[in-house]
């Protein structure tokens, strides 16, 4: 169903499909679409959507900037803070469409800035696959482990998955500069450790900033 399409519910009313779940805004049949649109704006439906999209875009942009300015901190390696910011978005955002938008944005940004020869398509594949898998993992694990332990699990599993998908797709599309096993153990595993530490530190800070800006507690409904 197209977003914003009218649905006849059999009672002379129209239901508006919202971006998160189902927003049922009922209007008498006599109301025009223009009047209904104005009512939705007053209710804040579109404002909430735009506000959350801007927040996602800002987090991804901050991740891209930090990826450039943060110096190497462990054996010449530095955390991929763009990937860390993507995981923060996935941890905070329960709307799958916004989460996928973040994954696609992350894939495009890394494709545009990659130093790996021919790494544009593997980077895009990597971010999309990682986003899909981690959305499901977060949804399943959050009720069991809680928000304190979940960022560390997401950091380890997500970075290893991301590196494996990138190396695998690059091997199929453009070839690897070395054996898969060597690259995985020497690059992906150390990066998983560094990115996990970064995520454990950054996630609570981003959540606190969100609370300060919006004046409310951070809540994610796992079943929504």
N, C-alpha and C positions, 0 to 999 in steps of 0.2 A: 504493500500500500504506500502511496506517495505521502510524504510528510505534509500534514495540513489538509489532507483530503477529507471532505465531509462524508460522514457515515450515517445512514438512516437507521435509527435504532427502533423504529416501529412505534414511537410515541410522539411523533411530530417534532422531534428535536434532532439536533446534529451533534455528533461527537467529534472532537478534534484530537487527532493522534499526536501526542506530545513527543519530545525528543527522548525523555527518560520515562520508560514505562508507557502508561496511557493516561493522558490528561483528558478528562471528560468535561469539556466546557459546553454546557447545554444552552442553546439559543432557541428562542421561538422561531418557527419557520418563516415568520414575517421579516426577520432581520436580514439585511443584505450582508454580503461577504465583507464589504468595507466596514460596516458597523461591528461585525463579529471580530474582524482583525483588530479594530481599535480596542475592543474589550480585552482581547488577549494581551495587547501591549500594556494596558492598565494593570492587568493581573500579573505582569512581570514575566510571562512565559518566555518571550523572545529575549528579554534582557538577561535572564538567567543563562540561557543558552549562549549568548554572545559573551557574557562575563566569563563563563567557564572555558570557552574556546580561547579567549585572550589569555587566560591563566595558563592553559596548556602551551600555547605558542610562546609565551614568555619563558616558561621553564625550559623548553627546548632551545630557545635562543641563548639563554644563560648557560645551558650545558655546552653549546657550541663555543661560546666565548671562553668558558673555563677550560675547555679541552685544549685551547691554544695557549692560554696564559699560565696554566699550572705547570711548574717545572717537574722533571723526573724526580721521584722520591724513593723508589726502591729499585736498586740494581739497574739504573738507567731507564726504568719504566715509569709511566704515569697512568693514573686511572682514566678510562674513557668516560669522562663526566657527562658526555652526551648520552651514552647508554645508561648511566646512572640516573640522569634526569628522566629518561624514558621510563625506567622502572618506578621512579617516584610518581610519575603521572599515572601509571597503571595501578599503583598502590592506593592512590587518592581518588581515582576516577572510576565510578561504578557504571558509567554509561559506555557500552561497548563501542558505539560509533565514535565518540570523542577519543577513546583509547586507540582505536584504529587510526584515526586522523593523526594522533601523536606518533604512532609507529611509521606511518607513511612520511610524515614530516621528517622524522629522524632518518629514515632511509634516504630521502632526497638530500638532506644536509650532508650526510656522510658520503653519499655518492659524489656530491659536488666537491668535497674536500679531501677525498681519499688520496693517499700517496701510493696505493697498491696498483700496479699496472693492470688495467682492465677491470678494476674492482668496483666499477659503478653498479653494474647489475647484481653482482653478489652482495653488495652492501644493501641494496633495496630488498632483495630476497630475504637476507638475514634479518632485517628489522621487522618485516611483515610477519615472517614465520615466528620469530621470537615473541612478538606482541600477541599473536593468536594463542600460542602455547602458554605464555605467562599469564594472560587474562584468565584462562581456565584454571591454572594452578593456584593463582591467588584466590579465586572464587572458592575452590575446594578447601584450601588449607587455612584460610583466615579463621573460620570458626574453631578449628582444632588447635592452632598454635598461637593465635592472637597477634596484635600489631607489634609487640615488642620483639618477637623472634622472627616474624615474617620477613622484614627487610633483609636480614642476613641470608635467609634461605633463598629469597628472590635474587639477591646479589650473586650468590654462588651458582645456583642452577641457571639463572638467566644469562650470565656471562659465558659459562661453559657452553650452553646451547647456542648462543649467538656466535661464538667463535667456531663451533663445530659446523654450523650451517654455512657460515661465511667461507670457511676453508673447503667444505664439501662442494658448494656451488661454484667457487672459484676454480677448484680442480676440474670440474666438468666443463666449465665455460672457457676459461683462459689458461688453465694450468697453474701449478704452484711452483715457487722458486726452490722448494725443497720438499723432502718427504712429509706427508701429512702428520705422521706421529711426532716427528721432530718439532714441527711448527706448533702442534697442539700442546706438547709438554713444555716447550720453551717460551711460548708466547701466551697461549690461552689460559693455562692454569695459573701462572703468576698474575695475569691480568684479573682473573676471577678473585684472587685474594685482595688485590689492591682496590678493585671496584666494590667489593663487599664492604671493606672498611669505609670507603667514601660514602656508600649508600647508608650504612648504619649511622654515620655522623650527620649526613645532609638531610635525611628523611625527617627526623624530629624537628630540625630547624625550619624546614619548609612547612611542616604542619603547624608549628608555632606561629609562623608568619601568616599563614592562612587564617588562623584563629584571631590574630591581632587585626587583620584587615577586615574580616567579615564579622567580627564580634560574636563568633559562635564556635562551638566545639566541632572538631573534625569527626564526621560520622560517615561510615561506609556500610551500607546494608548489603550483606553478602548475597542475599537472595533476590535483590532487585534486578 
